[in-house]
Amino acid sequence: MGKLDKFAEFIDWYPKGMSKEERHLVYKIDWLVLSFSCIAFFTKNLDVSALSNAYYAGMGDDLDLDGNKLQFASSMYYVGYAIFQIPSNIVLTRLPAEYYLPAFEVMWGLFTLGTAFVKSYNQLLVMRFFVGFTATACWVGNAHIVNSWYTRQELGKRNAIYGCVYPLGAMFAGYLQAAAYNNLDGVHGMAGWRWLFIICTIITIPCALIGVFFCPNVPDRTRSKYLTEREKELCVDRLLKDGFAKTRGIGRGLFKRIFGDWRIYVFFVVGNLYWLTPYPSGLPYGLWLDSQKDKYSPAMVNNLSTITYAATIVSTMVCGFYSDWRQNRWETILYGGVLILICNVLLLVWNVPGGVKFFAFIGLGLANGPTNLIVPWLAEFMSHDLEARSTSIAIVNVGWVVINCVVPIIAWPIPSSPRFLGGYIWSVVMSVIEIILLPLPMILERRELKRGINYAQMIAEGNGVVSSGLEEKTRGIDGEQSLEEPAANEKEVDVNAIAV
């Protein structure tokens, strides 16, 4: 057993009882799926976070972004982001993801470059709109890809890896802006914040090529040259066994399948409440630091603002592994919801020591970790319909985007910083509602089971994979085979897979 095998066993990366052949397959899936998805998501968040970091470093003064102009610029990004999100994920179920997703990454990289040369507030709004429009395929598209390859016992950990990319991108943008401010400000007559957007573009566009070579699309439509025919069949087989259906096609009935189901309504509300209530860990935290100019320089503000993102990374990994170990998502999400409520109450009170405020902001960063479990939780509840699952992820995220366009302007107007009394009142109220509604998905699912509706069982039985599990189909594989070695046995897997 190699070092990689021992480490994977130590962290319980693979479910117990998994055959060596399937382990090797999942090992390859991890590299193929997570490599491009994480890199693309990283560059997206690097480009998105650059706006706030540039604002701290002088863009606000150079472009006269007084009043709520920063919030409007941020909202313009989300307007573009929301418009194309649902059509994009529908199209993604039909077009080759290995070309579709990289093409959009190149486009948003070019619009990020354009941001470096804006001369006015209106030009900034135009650039942010098109950055958002072209970046729309990234998060929801890659979330669909990631959640289409793994079983329920694997989704939490893989979504933790994918989710960590957001705070990593935001952190790196902060460090990058600090470096640009200190080393490039004034070079060739350009301000340091303009150099940040140029550097982001230089990082973004080459990363798109990784998708062309490695992105495997979804299991039953993959053309990846890195997977053998047996492995491609095994990918589909193991998902069918776990209750994840094959593609059914789009058709006229797609939206009827989505909106005729309680899942989209419940997750739309619960997911968006949970995503929005830790909001103070981002811009409000940075503005609180920026308001103390006698203590913190612009570079220090950029560096300190990354602490909440570091907390999110730690929390995301712990929560992802814990939820897989516990085999449920709601428990971890509940812990995060309680922490969100406590921290928002402390910030609502406001007249507390500075150390307590730091604790509250960092606590909200920690509470951001479980938010990455919303999508795999939704994917598990929608396992019976691939196209509906992909579109539902986009619909729920569009809700977040639309709300994120409106709520910051109303509840978190820049002139009221750093106190944000209205914002913290809103966050506390929404935190309470979020905790109350959290048990709703389990209650409704149990009602279905009592009525004899079990989608996972129906899919498995309908595809003939209940009585003969993967362990039986992969019997005969050398028990000591390493993960780094290819499967020795290339016997065909019998997959009688039809859409259920």
RODO-2510 file (C-alpha; in nm, 4 decimals, decimal comma):
residues 500
     n   res          X          Y          Z
     1     m     0,0000     0,0000     0,0000
     2     g     0,1482     0,3340    -0,1107
     3     k     0,1611     0,6574     0,0840
     4     l    -0,1358     0,7975    -0,1052
     5     d    -0,3426     0,4901    -0,0184
     6     k    -0,2541     0,5182     0,3496
     7     f    -0,3393     0,8868     0,3612
     8     a    -0,6739     0,8277     0,1831
     9     e    -0,7566     0,5546     0,4331
    10     f    -0,6589     0,7774     0,7266
    11     i    -0,8922     1,0611     0,6215
    12     d    -1,1673     0,8207     0,5093
    13     w    -1,1552     0,9640     0,1562
    14     y    -1,3199     0,6517     0,0169
    15     p    -1,6246     0,4791     0,1729
    16     k    -1,5444     0,1643     0,3673
    17     g    -1,5843    -0,1543     0,1684
    18     m    -1,5070     0,0090    -0,1664
    19     s    -1,3236    -0,2273    -0,4021
    20     k    -0,9735    -0,1452    -0,5272
    21     e    -1,1020    -0,1070    -0,8812
    22     e    -1,3611     0,1467    -0,7769
    23     r    -1,1056     0,3266    -0,5604
    24     h    -0,8783     0,3651    -0,8596
    25     l    -1,1717     0,4941    -1,0647
    26     v    -1,2692     0,7536    -0,8022
    27     y    -0,9028     0,8536    -0,7784
    28     k    -0,9077     0,9336    -1,1524
    29     i    -1,2451     1,1097    -1,1269
    30     d    -1,1086     1,3329    -0,8524
    31     w    -0,8234     1,4488    -1,0732
    32     l    -1,0375     1,4964    -1,3825
    33     v    -1,3437     1,6585    -1,2261
    34     l    -1,1945     1,8608    -0,9423
    35     s    -0,8882     1,9883    -1,1296
    36     f    -1,0668     2,2113    -1,3802
    37     s    -1,3724     2,2824    -1,1620
    38     c    -1,1582     2,4126    -0,8776
    39     i    -0,9194     2,6082    -1,0984
    40     a    -1,2053     2,7709    -1,2908
    41     f    -1,3902     2,8598    -0,9694
    42     f    -1,0669     2,9978    -0,8226
    43     t    -1,0071     3,2321    -1,1148
    44     k    -1,3720     3,3424    -1,1136
    45     n    -1,3557     3,4399    -0,7470
    46     l    -1,0184     3,6006    -0,7990
    47     d    -1,1733     3,8269    -1,0637
    48     v    -1,4917     3,8950    -0,8643
    49     s    -1,3108     3,9732    -0,5376
    50     a    -1,0795     4,2122    -0,7189
    51     l    -1,3503     4,4823    -0,7173
    52     s    -1,3666     4,5174    -0,3378
    53     n    -0,9898     4,4965    -0,3021
    54     a    -0,9406     4,7577    -0,5739
    55     y    -1,1897     4,9841    -0,3960
    56     y    -0,9842     4,9729    -0,0740
    57     a    -0,6687     5,0484    -0,2750
    58     g    -0,7833     5,3701    -0,4406
    59     m    -1,0360     5,2856    -0,7106
    60     g    -1,3083     5,4538    -0,5043
    61     d    -1,1237     5,7844    -0,5138
    62     d    -1,0074     5,7549    -0,8766
    63     l    -1,3578     5,6813    -1,0122
    64     d    -1,5434     5,8938    -0,7555
    65     l    -1,7375     5,5967    -0,6135
    66     d    -1,9155     5,7919    -0,3422
    67     g    -2,2442     5,6994    -0,1777
    68     n    -2,3758     5,3583    -0,2854
    69     k    -2,1852     5,3401    -0,6138
    70     l    -1,9720     5,0444    -0,5015
    71     q    -2,2867     4,8501    -0,4140
    72     f    -2,4426     4,9361    -0,7494
    73     a    -2,1261     4,8208    -0,9303
    74     s    -2,1378     4,4924    -0,7372
    75     s    -2,5076     4,4551    -0,8144
    76     m    -2,4472     4,5161    -1,1853
    77     y    -2,2220     4,2089    -1,1831
    78     y    -2,5039     4,0041    -1,0304
    79     v    -2,7573     4,1355    -1,2830
    80     g    -2,5462     3,9934    -1,5648
    81     y    -2,4808     3,6813    -1,3581
    82     a    -2,8516     3,6135    -1,3038
    83     i    -2,9783     3,6674    -1,6578
    84     f    -2,7997     3,3743    -1,8226
    85     q    -2,7684     3,1311    -1,5327
    86     i    -3,0727     2,9069    -1,5851
    87     p    -3,0400     2,8931    -1,9688
    88     s    -2,6685     2,8200    -1,9251
    89     n    -2,7197     2,5127    -1,7097
    90     i    -2,9931     2,3835    -1,9414
    91     v    -2,7633     2,4274    -2,2416
    92     l    -2,4802     2,2616    -2,0472
    93     t    -2,6773     1,9356    -2,0300
    94     r    -2,6704     1,9253    -2,4124
    95     l    -2,3360     2,0785    -2,5206
    96     p    -1,9844     1,9417    -2,4513
    97     a    -1,8829     2,0892    -2,1152
    98     e    -1,5132     2,0576    -2,2034
    99     y    -1,5561     2,3351    -2,4628
   100     y    -1,8527     2,5281    -2,3281
   101     l    -1,7117     2,6115    -1,9838
   102     p    -1,3572     2,7106    -2,0959
   103     a    -1,4991     2,9374    -2,3681
   104     f    -1,6869     3,1406    -2,1098
   105     e    -1,3811     3,1564    -1,8860
   106     v    -1,1830     3,3186    -2,1653
   107     m    -1,4607     3,5743    -2,2182
   108     w    -1,4876     3,6794    -1,8543
   109     g    -1,1087     3,7059    -1,8405
   110     l    -1,1173     3,9557    -2,1270
   111     f    -1,3872     4,1662    -1,9594
   112     t    -1,1837     4,1598    -1,6376
   113     l    -0,8958     4,3012    -1,8394
   114     g    -1,1287     4,5735    -1,9665
   115     t    -1,2001     4,6750    -1,6067
   116     a    -0,8354     4,7754    -1,5677
   117     f    -0,8834     5,0537    -1,8217
   118     v    -1,2173     5,2059    -1,7223
   119     k    -1,2160     5,5830    -1,6851
   120     s    -1,5586     5,6420    -1,5318
   121     y    -1,8246     5,4911    -1,3093
   122     n    -2,0513     5,4169    -1,6081
   123     q    -1,7753     5,2249    -1,7850
   124     l    -1,7205     5,0258    -1,4660
   125     l    -2,0896     4,9299    -1,4595
   126     v    -2,0716     4,8027    -1,8183
   127     m    -1,7606     4,5950    -1,7514
   128     r    -1,9037     4,4436    -1,4318
   129     f    -2,2249     4,3486    -1,6133
   130     f    -2,0363     4,1551    -1,8815
   131     v    -1,7976     3,9965    -1,6304
   132     g    -2,1073     3,8655    -1,4505
   133     f    -2,2818     3,7562    -1,7707
   134     t    -1,9848     3,5544    -1,8957
   135     a    -1,8962     3,4144    -1,5513
   136     t    -2,2465     3,2759    -1,5037
   137     a    -2,1531     2,9357    -1,6485
   138     c    -1,8707     2,8805    -1,4015
   139     w    -2,0098     2,8151    -1,0543
   140     v    -2,3450     2,6558    -1,1417
   141     g    -2,1970     2,4694    -1,4376
   142     n    -1,9097     2,3208    -1,2422
   143     a    -2,1343     2,2550    -0,9410
   144     h    -2,3527     2,0474    -1,1727
   145     i    -2,0472     1,8583    -1,3029
   146     v    -1,9044     1,7916    -0,9554
   147     n    -2,2381     1,6713    -0,8171
   148     s    -2,2944     1,4387    -1,1147
   149     w    -1,9953     1,2086    -1,0565
   150     y    -2,0061     1,1096    -0,6904
   151     t    -2,2176     0,8943    -0,4610
   152     r    -2,3806     1,0239    -0,1434
   153     q    -2,0901     0,9041     0,0707
   154     e    -1,8447     1,1051    -0,1417
   155     l    -2,0305     1,4289    -0,2158
   156     g    -1,9603     1,6123     0,1102
   157     k    -1,5814     1,5855     0,0849
   158     r    -1,5678     1,6742    -0,2851
   159     n    -1,7971     1,9731    -0,2411
   160     a    -1,5754     2,0804     0,0487
   161     i    -1,2757     2,0850    -0,1866
   162     y    -1,4769     2,2743    -0,4475
   163     g    -1,6200     2,5114    -0,1869
   164     c    -1,2774     2,5991    -0,0457
   165     v    -1,1863     2,7537    -0,3776
   166     y    -1,4122     3,0567    -0,3165
   167     p    -1,2340     3,1796    -0,0016
   168     l    -0,8968     3,0845    -0,1511
   169     g    -0,9671     3,3055    -0,4521
   170     a    -1,0843     3,5895    -0,2307
   171     m    -0,7797     3,5546    -0,0037
   172     f    -0,5400     3,5458    -0,2955
   173     a    -0,7036     3,8553    -0,4435
   174     g    -0,6409     4,0381    -0,1152
   175     y    -0,2739     3,9406    -0,1082
   176     l    -0,2413     4,0156    -0,4794
   177     q    -0,3867     4,3638    -0,4370
   178     a    -0,1571     4,4324    -0,1413
   179     a     0,1396     4,3317    -0,3580
   180     a     0,0142     4,5377    -0,6540
   181     y    -0,0413     4,8410    -0,4308
   182     n     0,3067     4,8155    -0,2790
   183     n     0,5047     4,7232    -0,5912
   184     l     0,3170     4,8302    -0,9036
   185     d     0,1387     5,1492    -0,8035
   186     g     0,2449     5,4147    -1,0542
   187     v     0,4298     5,1756    -1,2872
   188     h     0,3729     5,2896    -1,6478
   189     g     0,1483     5,5600    -1,5053
   190     m    -0,1124     5,3120    -1,3827
   191     a    -0,2562     5,2849    -1,0301
   192     g    -0,1963     4,9646    -0,8338
   193     w    -0,5641     4,8684    -0,8413
   194     r    -0,5590     4,8688    -1,2245
   195     w    -0,2649     4,6289    -1,2231
   196     l    -0,4716     4,3900    -1,0103
   197     f    -0,7240     4,3382    -1,2924
   198     i    -0,4433     4,2894    -1,5458
   199     i    -0,2766     4,0262    -1,3290
   200     c    -0,6112     3,8490    -1,2756
   201     t    -0,6556     3,8231    -1,6530
   202     i    -0,3046     3,6840    -1,6995
   203     i    -0,3935     3,4097    -1,4500
   204     t    -0,7462     3,3434    -1,5804
   205     i    -0,7151     3,2877    -1,9557
   206     p    -0,4432     3,0170    -1,9537
   207     c    -0,6415     2,8235    -1,6904
   208     a    -0,9269     2,7830    -1,9384
   209     l    -0,7127     2,5467    -2,1451
   210     i    -0,7119     2,2972    -1,8586
   211     g    -1,0844     2,2438    -1,9120
   212     v    -1,0416     2,1606    -2,2793
   213     f    -0,8035     1,8762    -2,1936
   214     f    -0,9405     1,7487    -1,8623
   215     c    -1,3093     1,8367    -1,8064
   216     p    -1,4951     1,5006    -1,8446
   217     n    -1,8539     1,6351    -1,8740
   218     v    -2,1047     1,4051    -1,6917
   219     p    -2,0731     1,0239    -1,6595
   220     d    -2,3163     0,9062    -1,9264
   221     r    -2,1940     1,1676    -2,1804
   222     t    -1,8207     1,1624    -2,1104
   223     r    -1,5721     1,1336    -2,3943
   224     s    -1,2666     1,1545    -2,1716
   225     k    -0,9665     0,9736    -2,3132
   226     y    -0,8391     0,9219    -1,9601
   227     l    -1,1165     0,6728    -1,8765
   228     t    -1,1424     0,3248    -2,0276
   229     e    -1,4730     0,1965    -2,1620
   230     r    -1,5108    -0,0249    -1,8570
   231     e    -1,4482     0,2697    -1,6265
   232     k    -1,7059     0,4808    -1,8089
   233     e    -1,9637     0,2066    -1,7600
   234     l    -1,8629     0,1613    -1,3984
   235     c    -1,9094     0,5365    -1,3416
   236     v    -2,2725     0,5091    -1,4505
   237     d    -2,3320     0,1786    -1,2724
   238     r    -2,2215     0,2934    -0,9284
   239     l    -2,4350     0,6078    -0,9497
   240     l    -2,7426     0,4092    -1,0533
   241     k    -2,6880     0,1825    -0,7563
   242     d    -2,6844     0,4905    -0,5313
   243     g    -3,0087     0,6248    -0,6795
   244     f    -2,8710     0,8829    -0,9254
   245     a    -3,0582     0,8589    -1,2558
   246     k    -2,9150     0,8906    -1,6047
   247     t    -3,0078     1,1722    -1,8377
   248     r    -3,3746     1,1982    -1,9344
   249     g    -3,3445     1,4793    -2,1858
   250     i    -3,4810     1,8308    -2,1624
   251     g    -3,8152     1,8261    -2,3405
   252     r    -4,1224     2,0347    -2,2725
   253     g    -4,1853     1,8648    -1,9411
   254     l    -3,8625     1,9812    -1,7737
   255     f    -4,0077     2,2800    -1,5909
   256     k    -4,3175     2,0797    -1,4989
   257     r    -4,0883     1,8218    -1,3363
   258     i    -3,9112     2,0996    -1,1474
   259     f    -4,1976     2,3233    -1,0365
   260     g    -4,4343     2,0344    -0,9730
   261     d    -4,2042     1,9168    -0,6941
   262     w    -4,1808     2,0624    -0,3424
   263     r    -3,7994     2,0386    -0,3479
   264     i    -3,7351     2,3473    -0,5574
   265     y    -3,9488     2,5702    -0,3322
   266     v    -3,8045     2,4432    -0,0040
   267     f    -3,4403     2,4591    -0,1131
   268     f    -3,4916     2,7954    -0,2806
   269     v    -3,5938     2,9444     0,0550
   270     v    -3,3694     2,7470     0,2921
   271     g    -3,0638     2,7683     0,0673
   272     n    -3,0866     3,1397     0,0039
   273     l    -3,1469     3,2257     0,3679
   274     y    -2,8427     3,0254     0,4638
   275     w    -2,6219     3,1732     0,1925
   276     l    -2,7107     3,5345     0,2723
   277     t    -2,7083     3,5520     0,6520
   278     p    -2,3238     3,5266     0,6869
   279     y    -2,2941     3,8316     0,4545
   280     p    -2,1225     4,0543     0,7184
   281     s    -1,8089     3,8374     0,6991
   282     g    -1,7374     3,9956     0,3588
   283     l    -1,7755     4,3620     0,2659
   284     p    -1,9076     4,4870     0,6071
   285     y    -1,6042     4,3335     0,7780
   286     g    -1,3677     4,4961     0,5298
   287     l    -1,5399     4,8342     0,5669
   288     w    -1,5176     4,8083     0,9472
   289     l    -1,1420     4,7561     0,9122
   290     d    -1,1166     5,0345     0,6549
   291     s    -1,2962     5,2771     0,8891
   292     q    -1,0054     5,2514     1,1341
   293     k    -0,7536     5,4323     0,9158
   294     d    -0,5448     5,5310     1,2144
   295     k    -0,4791     5,1610     1,2800
   296     y    -0,4734     4,9954     0,9388
   297     s    -0,3119     5,0905     0,6065
   298     p    -0,4804     4,9877     0,2776
   299     a    -0,2415     4,6935     0,2469
   300     m    -0,3178     4,5851     0,6046
   301     v    -0,6927     4,6073     0,5392
   302     n    -0,6533     4,3801     0,2384
   303     n    -0,4523     4,1306     0,4415
   304     l    -0,6736     4,1330     0,7512
   305     s    -0,9884     4,0986     0,5420
   306     t    -0,8668     3,7531     0,4376
   307     i    -0,8938     3,6130     0,7929
   308     t    -1,2635     3,5326     0,7535
   309     y    -1,1862     3,3493     0,4296
   310     a    -0,9207     3,1420     0,6059
   311     a    -1,1794     3,0513     0,8698
   312     t    -1,4193     2,9490     0,5918
   313     i    -1,1591     2,7161     0,4389
   314     v    -1,1025     2,5320     0,7675
   315     s    -1,4751     2,5105     0,8383
   316     t    -1,5598     2,3944     0,4856
   317     m    -1,3201     2,1010     0,5041
   318     v    -1,4253     1,9959     0,8537
   319     c    -1,7964     2,0221     0,7729
   320     g    -1,7654     1,8363     0,4420
   321     f    -1,5863     1,5411     0,5998
   322     y    -1,8128     1,5431     0,9052
   323     s    -2,1327     1,5400     0,6955
   324     d    -2,0076     1,2404     0,4932
   325     w    -1,9127     1,0605     0,8143
   326     r    -2,2533     1,1323     0,9684
   327     q    -2,4285     1,0588     0,6384
   328     n    -2,6507     1,3658     0,6624
   329     r    -2,6198     1,7336     0,5741
   330     w    -2,8804     1,8981     0,7976
   331     e    -2,6924     1,8447     1,1246
   332     t    -2,3832     2,0346     1,0101
   333     i    -2,5979     2,3059     0,8515
   334     l    -2,7862     2,3462     1,1802
   335     y    -2,4595     2,4011     1,3711
   336     g    -2,3664     2,6713     1,1213
   337     g    -2,7096     2,8337     1,1481
   338     v    -2,6831     2,8650     1,5261
   339     l    -2,3356     3,0190     1,4973
   340     i    -2,4632     3,2666     1,2359
   341     l    -2,7404     3,3773     1,4703
   342     i    -2,5042     3,4267     1,7660
   343     c    -2,2534     3,6301     1,5628
   344     n    -2,5190     3,8492     1,4017
   345     v    -2,6702     3,9228     1,7441
   346     l    -2,3276     4,0348     1,8718
   347     l    -2,2826     4,2657     1,5723
   348     l    -2,6353     4,3996     1,6116
   349     v    -2,5526     4,4996     1,9695
   350     w    -2,2306     4,6584     1,8308
   351     n    -2,1240     4,8289     2,1545
   352     v    -1,8945     4,5412     2,2472
   353     p    -1,5137     4,5238     2,2729
   354     g    -1,3183     4,5156     1,9485
   355     g    -1,2064     4,1600     2,0194
   356     v    -1,5696     4,0474     2,0390
   357     k    -1,6381     4,2074     1,7007
   358     f    -1,3409     4,0240     1,5545
   359     f    -1,4801     3,7016     1,7004
   360     a    -1,8211     3,7702     1,5451
   361     f    -1,6831     3,8463     1,1984
   362     i    -1,4505     3,5446     1,2052
   363     g    -1,7342     3,3305     1,3450
   364     l    -1,9441     3,4227     1,0402
   365     g    -1,6495     3,3154     0,8264
   366     l    -1,6544     2,9789     1,0056
   367     a    -2,0301     2,9551     0,9555
   368     n    -1,9775     2,9964     0,5813
   369     g    -1,8285     2,6454     0,5738
   370     p    -2,1577     2,4527     0,6029
   371     t    -2,3145     2,6690     0,3303
   372     n    -2,1247     2,4554     0,0782
   373     l    -2,3426     2,1591     0,1778
   374     i    -2,6609     2,3166     0,0391
   375     v    -2,5860     2,2102    -0,3195
   376     p    -2,4961     1,8441    -0,2459
   377     w    -2,8011     1,8282    -0,0185
   378     l    -3,0178     1,9517    -0,3067
   379     a    -2,8393     1,7146    -0,5488
   380     e    -2,9225     1,4192    -0,3254
   381     f    -3,2871     1,5187    -0,3035
   382     m    -3,2977     1,5611    -0,6849
   383     s    -3,0971     1,2465    -0,7640
   384     h    -3,3842     1,1019    -0,9687
   385     d    -3,3626     1,3633    -1,2479
   386     l    -3,0284     1,4888    -1,3865
   387     e    -3,1655     1,7749    -1,5997
   388     a    -3,4027     1,8897    -1,3258
   389     r    -3,1139     1,8754    -1,0783
   390     s    -2,8880     2,0884    -1,2975
   391     t    -3,1625     2,3434    -1,3614
   392     s    -3,2710     2,3488    -0,9952
   393     i    -2,9167     2,4283    -0,8823
   394     a    -2,9211     2,7226    -1,1236
   395     i    -3,2687     2,8379    -1,0103
   396     v    -3,1727     2,8344    -0,6421
   397     n    -2,8512     3,0199    -0,7196
   398     v    -3,0358     3,2770    -0,9314
   399     g    -3,2465     3,3450    -0,6238
   400     w    -2,9299     3,4169    -0,4306
   401     v    -2,7998     3,6408    -0,7080
   402     v    -3,1220     3,8441    -0,7329
   403     i    -3,1477     3,8817    -0,3553
   404     n    -2,7799     3,9741    -0,3427
   405     c    -2,8473     4,2528    -0,5921
   406     v    -3,1183     4,4064    -0,3741
   407     v    -3,0469     4,3311    -0,0082
   408     p    -2,6967     4,4882     0,0137
   409     i    -2,8257     4,8147    -0,1353
   410     i    -3,1245     4,8300     0,1008
   411     a    -2,9883     4,6705     0,4187
   412     w    -2,6167     4,7445     0,3808
   413     p    -2,5857     5,0917     0,2188
   414     i    -2,2254     5,2135     0,2216
   415     p    -2,3083     5,5492     0,3873
   416     s    -2,4279     5,3580     0,6974
   417     s    -2,0980     5,1729     0,7352
   418     p    -1,9503     5,0443     0,9535
   419     r    -2,2535     5,0318     1,1885
   420     f    -2,5064     4,8866     0,9427
   421     l    -2,7875     4,8740     1,1991
   422     g    -3,0534     4,7821     0,9426
   423     g    -2,8306     4,5119     0,7937
   424     y    -2,7725     4,3381     1,1249
   425     i    -3,1425     4,3529     1,2156
   426     w    -3,2193     4,1872     0,8818
   427     s    -2,9513     3,9212     0,9357
   428     v    -3,0758     3,8319     1,2842
   429     v    -3,4385     3,7963     1,1718
   430     m    -3,3422     3,5864     0,8686
   431     s    -3,1156     3,3682     1,0842
   432     v    -3,4068     3,2801     1,3103
   433     i    -3,6343     3,1959     1,0151
   434     e    -3,3582     2,9866     0,8577
   435     i    -3,3198     2,7688     1,1703
   436     i    -3,6972     2,7203     1,1974
   437     l    -3,7291     2,6072     0,8319
   438     l    -3,4232     2,3796     0,8276
   439     p    -3,6086     2,0539     0,9226
   440     l    -3,8640     2,1008     0,6412
   441     p    -3,6843     1,8921     0,3715
   442     m    -3,6580     1,5896     0,6035
   443     i    -4,0216     1,6197     0,7131
   444     l    -4,1487     1,6286     0,3546
   445     e    -3,9210     1,3441     0,2451
   446     r    -4,0474     1,1240     0,5303
   447     r    -4,4029     1,1915     0,4192
   448     e    -4,3082     1,0698     0,0720
   449     l    -4,1524     0,7533     0,2122
   450     k    -4,4665     0,6812     0,4142
   451     r    -4,6622     0,7071     0,0901
   452     g    -4,4264     0,4545    -0,0712
   453     i    -4,2332     0,7063    -0,2836
   454     n    -3,8615     0,6213    -0,2760
   455     y    -3,6880     0,7605    -0,5852
   456     a    -3,3444     0,6126    -0,5086
   457     q    -3,4864     0,2627    -0,4754
   458     m    -3,7016     0,3025    -0,7877
   459     i    -3,3989     0,4082    -0,9961
   460     a    -3,1787     0,1271    -0,8678
   461     e    -3,4460    -0,1387    -0,9167
   462     g    -3,5443    -0,0019    -1,2563
   463     n    -3,1857    -0,0383    -1,3758
   464     g    -3,1255    -0,3832    -1,2280
   465     v    -2,8440    -0,2858    -0,9920
   466     v    -2,9983    -0,3667    -0,6534
   467     s    -2,9280    -0,7378    -0,6247
   468     s    -2,5796    -0,7243    -0,7795
   469     g    -2,3774    -0,4466    -0,6188
   470     l    -2,0443    -0,3106    -0,7271
   471     e    -1,8559    -0,5352    -0,4875
   472     e    -1,9889    -0,8396    -0,6710
   473     k    -1,9247    -0,6937    -1,0154
   474     t    -1,5641    -0,6082    -0,9311
   475     r    -1,4840    -0,9345    -0,7522
   476     g    -1,1511    -1,0836    -0,8587
   477     i    -0,9530    -0,7597    -0,8514
   478     d    -0,6186    -0,7873    -0,6766
   479     g    -0,6769    -0,6712    -0,3195
   480     e    -0,3362    -0,5047    -0,2938
   481     q    -0,3642    -0,2965    -0,6085
   482     s    -0,2498     0,0618    -0,5511
   483     l    -0,4584     0,3649    -0,6368
   484     e    -0,1843     0,4891    -0,8638
   485     e    -0,2002     0,1687    -1,0728
   486     p    -0,4656     0,1041    -1,3386
   487     a    -0,7206    -0,1697    -1,2897
   488     a    -0,5822    -0,5010    -1,4103
   489     n    -0,9174    -0,6551    -1,4893
   490     e    -1,0925    -0,4974    -1,7872
   491     k    -1,3984    -0,7241    -1,7832
   492     e    -1,7086    -0,5402    -1,9078
   493     v    -1,9629    -0,4171    -1,6564
   494     d    -2,3205    -0,5072    -1,7417
   495     v    -2,5156    -0,1850    -1,7173
   496     n    -2,8796    -0,2079    -1,8143
   497     a    -2,9163     0,1649    -1,7674
   498     i    -3,2311     0,3312    -1,8831
   499     a    -3,3807     0,6612    -1,7769
   500     v    -3,6192     0,6273    -1,4872
***
